[in-house]
């Protein structure tokens, strides 16, 4: 997959910009607050369907404008495509692919695929479990049709269930019927999410192990394990029907405790990835250098699994990470990307000759 160009209008501090990209290494350079990260934010929206910087769409639009728009042209292995998003302070956003309006975000995601790596991802291993679940959901939404719809459906049902658990009438008999109905609705969706994540982690394990062994010379052993509250039996998590029954029991057998706690205690929203380093959980027993190496391995693995699933590598978006990595890890990371298309932002103006394409952002404008 290759990104050809990106157009941005009235997005944050960028009034009007058109950026063109080439194969290989593309450098987007400039001082702080000139619009470099905004460019990556605009591009990554087409892969994820939302910003990686904020959940508030109103923050996208420039202060002195009522609307903003972003568009890209990219080539996959079949054809060239265009995608566009228009934001308004007074209306819902509008999505387009090849000139046709797309009404559902789930139909928009998966066409353009990208791997994003920011300094925040370097703490992926030790951060909260929600960050690792987000890593899985973003990666899977780009390569698994219907996955994002299942997550949305489950989250809507979970919101309803948590509202019932907080209701003072939750222990009434008629409410018990509502909980049973919700359990019947949630169990199959929760099972599909868990099994999909579990299978992804099986692939992740092989790639992460390979990359980490290369970085450490095979001195340390890595194993990636998907942890689910549905069952401690890892093999059972590969059978969707079995997991559905496990969740149905979890959603009904522990209801009194959940009413007392006023929240749902079981479901995919409680799951996690445990990367074990030499038999111990890396969340608790690894140095900062080890966790950064593991984060690099996970991001490289994300791209490899995308290629394995779709037949082409995604576009790699690297937001000023070279300043956060030592020369050894940065060199390894870049060496593994080969001739894939990479967009890098940096405040540094040094060594620009090694890039195939250099764009300078200044006061929200792209200059060459």
C-alpha positions as CSV (number, residue, x, y, z in Angstrom):
1,X,0.0,0.0,0.0
2,X,1.3,3.5,-0.9
3,X,0.1,6.9,0.2
4,X,0.3,9.3,-2.7
5,X,-0.9,12.6,-1.3
6,X,-2.9,14.2,1.5
7,X,-4.9,17.4,1.4
8,X,-5.8,19.3,4.6
9,X,-8.0,22.4,5.1
10,X,-8.6,24.3,8.3
11,X,-7.5,21.4,10.5
12,X,-6.0,22.8,13.7
13,X,-3.2,25.2,12.6
14,X,-3.1,24.1,9.0
15,X,-5.2,26.4,6.8
16,X,-4.5,24.8,3.5
17,X,-1.9,22.2,2.6
18,X,-1.3,19.5,0.1
19,X,1.5,17.0,0.7
20,X,2.8,14.5,-1.8
21,X,4.7,11.3,-0.8
22,X,7.0,8.9,-2.4
23,X,8.1,5.3,-1.9
24,X,10.5,4.6,1.0
25,X,11.4,7.2,3.6
26,X,9.4,10.5,3.8
27,X,10.5,13.1,6.3
28,X,8.1,15.7,7.6
29,X,10.3,18.2,9.5
30,X,10.0,21.5,11.3
31,X,10.0,23.1,14.7
32,X,7.5,22.4,17.4
33,X,3.8,23.5,16.8
34,X,4.3,23.8,13.0
35,X,1.8,21.1,12.1
36,X,3.9,17.9,11.7
37,X,1.9,15.7,14.1
38,X,-1.4,17.2,12.6
39,X,-0.4,15.8,9.3
40,X,0.0,12.3,10.8
41,X,-3.3,12.8,12.7
42,X,-5.1,13.6,9.4
43,X,-3.6,10.6,7.6
44,X,-4.2,8.1,10.4
45,X,-7.8,9.1,10.7
46,X,-8.5,7.1,7.5
47,X,-7.0,4.0,9.1
48,X,-8.6,4.2,12.5
49,X,-11.7,6.3,11.9
50,X,-10.9,8.8,14.6
51,X,-8.0,10.9,15.9
52,X,-5.2,9.5,18.0
53,X,-4.9,12.8,19.8
54,X,-8.5,13.6,21.0
55,X,-12.0,12.2,21.0
56,X,-13.5,15.6,20.5
57,X,-14.1,16.3,16.8
58,X,-14.7,20.0,17.4
59,X,-11.1,20.3,18.4
60,X,-10.1,19.5,14.8
61,X,-11.6,22.6,13.3
62,X,-9.5,25.8,13.2
63,X,-10.8,28.5,15.6
64,X,-11.8,30.9,12.9
65,X,-13.5,28.3,10.7
66,X,-16.9,26.5,10.8
67,X,-15.7,23.5,8.8
68,X,-12.6,21.5,8.0
69,X,-11.7,18.7,5.6
70,X,-9.0,16.1,5.0
71,X,-8.5,13.8,2.0
72,X,-6.0,11.3,0.8
73,X,-5.1,9.5,-2.4
74,X,-3.5,6.1,-2.1
75,X,-2.8,3.0,-4.1
76,X,-3.4,-0.5,-3.0
77,X,-2.5,-3.7,-5.0
78,X,-5.6,-3.2,-7.2
79,X,-6.1,0.5,-7.9
80,X,-5.8,4.1,-6.9
81,X,-8.4,5.3,-4.4
82,X,-9.5,8.5,-2.8
83,X,-10.9,9.0,0.7
84,X,-12.3,12.2,2.3
85,X,-13.7,13.4,5.6
86,X,-15.5,16.7,6.1
87,X,-16.1,18.1,9.6
88,X,-18.5,20.8,10.6
89,X,-19.3,22.5,14.0
90,X,-23.0,22.3,13.3
91,X,-23.4,18.9,11.4
92,X,-22.2,15.3,11.7
93,X,-19.0,14.5,9.8
94,X,-19.3,13.2,6.3
95,X,-17.1,10.3,4.9
96,X,-16.4,9.6,1.3
97,X,-14.5,6.9,-0.6
98,X,-13.9,7.3,-4.3
99,X,-16.5,10.1,-4.4
100,X,-19.3,8.0,-2.8
101,X,-20.6,8.9,0.7
102,X,-20.1,6.2,3.3
103,X,-22.7,6.3,6.1
104,X,-21.0,4.0,8.6
105,X,-17.5,4.3,10.0
106,X,-17.2,0.5,10.0
107,X,-17.6,0.5,6.2
108,X,-14.9,3.2,6.0
109,X,-12.2,1.5,8.0
110,X,-10.0,-1.2,6.5
111,X,-9.5,0.3,3.1
112,X,-6.5,2.4,3.9
113,X,-4.2,0.7,6.5
114,X,-1.5,2.3,8.6
115,X,0.7,1.5,11.6
116,X,1.1,4.5,14.0
117,X,4.1,4.7,16.4
118,X,4.3,7.6,18.8
119,X,6.4,8.2,22.0
120,X,3.3,7.2,24.0
121,X,3.5,3.7,22.5
122,X,6.9,3.1,24.1
123,X,5.1,2.6,27.4
124,X,2.6,0.2,25.9
125,X,3.9,-2.7,28.0
126,X,3.6,-1.1,31.4
127,X,0.6,1.1,30.7
128,X,-2.9,0.2,31.7
129,X,-4.6,-2.9,30.2
130,X,-7.0,-0.6,28.3
131,X,-4.0,0.6,26.2
132,X,-3.2,-3.0,25.1
133,X,-6.8,-3.7,24.4
134,X,-6.9,-0.6,22.2
135,X,-3.8,-1.8,20.4
136,X,-5.6,-5.0,19.5
137,X,-8.9,-3.3,18.6
138,X,-7.2,-0.8,16.3
139,X,-5.1,-3.4,14.6
140,X,-8.0,-5.9,14.2
141,X,-10.4,-3.2,12.9
142,X,-8.2,-2.6,9.9
143,X,-7.9,-6.3,8.8
144,X,-11.0,-8.0,10.1
145,X,-14.4,-7.2,8.5
146,X,-17.1,-6.7,11.0
147,X,-14.8,-6.6,14.0
148,X,-15.4,-2.9,14.8
149,X,-19.2,-3.5,14.6
150,X,-19.0,-6.3,17.2
151,X,-17.0,-4.0,19.5
152,X,-19.5,-1.2,19.2
153,X,-22.5,-3.6,19.7
154,X,-20.9,-5.0,22.8
155,X,-20.0,-1.6,24.3
156,X,-23.6,-0.4,23.8
157,X,-24.9,-3.5,25.6
158,X,-22.3,-3.1,28.3
159,X,-23.4,0.5,28.8
160,X,-27.0,-0.6,29.3
161,X,-26.0,-3.4,31.7
162,X,-23.9,-1.0,33.8
163,X,-26.8,1.4,34.0
164,X,-29.0,-1.4,35.3
165,X,-26.4,-2.4,37.9
166,X,-26.4,1.1,39.3
167,X,-30.2,1.2,39.5
168,X,-31.5,0.8,43.1
169,X,-34.1,-1.6,41.7
170,X,-31.4,-3.9,40.2
171,X,-32.3,-6.8,42.6
172,X,-36.0,-6.8,41.7
173,X,-37.3,-9.9,39.9
174,X,-38.3,-8.0,36.8
175,X,-34.8,-6.6,36.5
176,X,-33.3,-10.1,36.8
177,X,-35.2,-10.9,33.6
178,X,-33.5,-7.9,31.9
179,X,-30.1,-9.1,33.0
180,X,-30.8,-12.5,31.6
181,X,-31.9,-11.0,28.3
182,X,-28.7,-8.9,28.2
183,X,-26.6,-12.0,29.0
184,X,-28.1,-13.7,26.0
185,X,-27.3,-10.8,23.7
186,X,-23.9,-10.1,25.1
187,X,-22.4,-13.6,25.3
188,X,-22.1,-14.3,21.6
189,X,-20.7,-10.9,20.8
190,X,-18.2,-11.1,23.7
191,X,-17.2,-14.6,22.6
192,X,-16.5,-13.4,19.0
193,X,-14.4,-10.5,20.3
194,X,-12.4,-12.7,22.6
195,X,-11.7,-15.5,20.1
196,X,-10.7,-12.9,17.4
197,X,-8.3,-11.2,19.8
198,X,-6.9,-14.6,21.0
199,X,-6.1,-15.7,17.5
200,X,-4.5,-12.4,16.7
201,X,-2.3,-12.8,19.8
202,X,-1.2,-16.2,18.6
203,X,0.2,-14.6,15.5
204,X,1.6,-11.7,17.5
205,X,3.5,-14.2,19.7
206,X,5.6,-15.5,16.8
207,X,6.5,-12.1,15.4
208,X,7.3,-10.5,18.7
209,X,9.4,-13.4,19.8
210,X,11.4,-13.3,16.5
211,X,12.0,-9.5,16.7
212,X,13.0,-9.6,20.4
213,X,15.4,-12.4,19.9
214,X,17.1,-10.4,17.2
215,X,17.4,-7.4,19.4
216,X,18.8,-9.4,22.3
217,X,20.8,-12.1,20.4
218,X,18.5,-14.8,21.8
219,X,19.5,-14.1,25.4
220,X,16.0,-13.7,26.6
221,X,12.8,-15.6,26.0
222,X,9.4,-14.0,25.2
223,X,5.9,-15.4,25.2
224,X,2.7,-13.4,24.3
225,X,-0.4,-14.6,26.2
226,X,-4.0,-13.4,25.8
227,X,-5.6,-13.2,29.2
228,X,-9.4,-13.5,29.4
229,X,-11.7,-13.5,32.3
230,X,-13.8,-16.1,30.4
231,X,-11.4,-18.9,31.2
232,X,-7.8,-19.6,32.3
233,X,-7.7,-22.5,29.8
234,X,-6.0,-20.9,26.8
235,X,-7.1,-23.6,24.4
236,X,-10.8,-23.1,25.3
237,X,-10.5,-19.5,24.1
238,X,-10.3,-20.8,20.5
239,X,-13.8,-22.2,20.4
240,X,-16.4,-19.5,19.9
241,X,-19.3,-21.6,21.1
242,X,-17.5,-22.7,24.2
243,X,-16.5,-19.1,25.1
244,X,-20.1,-18.0,24.5
245,X,-21.3,-20.4,27.2
246,X,-18.5,-19.4,29.5
247,X,-19.6,-15.7,29.2
248,X,-23.3,-16.5,29.6
249,X,-22.4,-18.1,32.9
250,X,-20.2,-15.2,33.9
251,X,-22.9,-12.7,33.2
252,X,-25.6,-14.5,35.3
253,X,-23.8,-16.5,38.0
254,X,-22.0,-13.4,39.5
255,X,-24.9,-10.9,39.4
256,X,-25.2,-10.3,43.1
257,X,-21.6,-9.3,43.4
258,X,-21.8,-7.1,40.3
259,X,-24.9,-5.4,41.7
260,X,-23.0,-4.7,44.9
261,X,-20.0,-3.3,43.0
262,X,-22.4,-1.5,40.6
263,X,-20.4,-2.5,37.5
264,X,-19.8,-5.4,35.2
265,X,-16.8,-7.5,36.4
266,X,-16.5,-9.8,33.4
267,X,-16.3,-9.5,29.7
268,X,-13.7,-8.5,27.0
269,X,-13.5,-5.1,28.6
270,X,-11.5,-6.7,31.4
271,X,-9.0,-8.7,29.2
272,X,-5.3,-8.0,28.6
273,X,-2.2,-9.1,26.8
274,X,0.5,-10.5,29.1
275,X,4.0,-10.6,27.5
276,X,6.1,-12.9,29.6
277,X,9.8,-12.2,29.7
278,X,11.8,-15.2,30.8
279,X,8.7,-16.7,32.4
280,X,7.7,-13.5,34.3
281,X,5.2,-10.9,33.4
282,X,6.9,-8.0,31.7
283,X,4.3,-5.6,33.1
284,X,6.0,-6.1,36.5
285,X,9.5,-7.4,35.8
286,X,11.2,-5.6,32.9
287,X,13.6,-2.6,32.6
288,X,12.7,0.5,30.6
289,X,15.0,-0.6,27.9
290,X,13.3,-4.0,27.7
291,X,9.8,-2.5,27.6
292,X,10.9,-0.2,24.7
293,X,12.3,-3.1,22.8
294,X,9.0,-5.0,23.3
295,X,7.0,-2.0,22.2
296,X,9.1,-1.9,19.0
297,X,8.6,-5.6,18.4
298,X,4.8,-5.2,18.9
299,X,4.6,-2.4,16.3
300,X,6.7,-4.3,13.8
301,X,4.5,-7.3,14.4
302,X,1.3,-5.2,13.8
303,X,2.6,-4.4,10.3
304,X,3.6,-8.0,9.5
305,X,0.2,-9.4,10.5
306,X,-1.5,-6.7,8.4
307,X,0.6,-7.8,5.5
308,X,-0.1,-11.5,6.2
309,X,-3.8,-10.8,6.3
310,X,-4.2,-8.5,3.3
311,X,-1.2,-9.2,1.1
312,X,0.4,-5.8,1.4
313,X,2.2,-3.8,4.0
314,X,0.5,-0.8,5.6
315,X,1.9,2.7,5.6
316,X,4.1,3.4,8.7
317,X,3.6,6.7,10.5
318,X,6.3,7.5,13.0
319,X,5.8,10.6,15.1
320,X,9.2,11.9,16.3
321,X,10.2,8.6,18.0
322,X,13.9,8.8,17.1
323,X,14.5,11.3,19.9
324,X,13.0,8.8,22.4
325,X,15.1,5.7,21.3
326,X,18.8,5.1,21.7
327,X,20.7,4.7,18.5
328,X,20.8,0.9,18.7
329,X,17.0,0.4,19.0
330,X,16.3,3.2,16.5
331,X,18.7,1.6,14.0
332,X,17.1,-1.9,14.5
333,X,13.6,-0.5,14.1
334,X,14.4,1.3,10.9
335,X,16.4,-1.6,9.5
336,X,13.4,-3.9,9.8
337,X,11.1,-1.7,7.8
338,X,13.1,-2.3,4.6
339,X,11.6,-0.6,1.5
340,X,8.1,0.0,3.0
341,X,6.6,3.4,2.8
342,X,7.4,5.4,6.0
343,X,6.4,8.9,7.1
344,X,8.5,10.3,9.9
345,X,8.1,13.6,11.7
346,X,11.1,15.2,13.3
347,X,12.3,18.5,14.7
348,X,15.8,17.7,13.6
349,X,17.1,19.0,10.2
350,X,20.1,16.7,10.2
351,X,20.7,13.7,7.8
352,X,17.8,14.7,5.5
353,X,19.8,13.4,2.5
354,X,19.0,9.8,3.5
355,X,15.3,10.4,2.9
356,X,13.5,9.9,-0.5
357,X,11.3,12.9,0.2
358,X,11.5,15.9,2.5
359,X,8.7,18.2,3.5
360,X,9.1,21.1,5.8
361,X,6.2,22.4,7.9
362,X,6.3,26.0,8.8
363,X,3.4,27.9,10.4
364,X,0.9,25.3,9.2
365,X,2.2,25.3,5.6
366,X,4.0,22.6,3.7
367,X,7.1,24.0,2.0
368,X,10.0,22.2,0.1
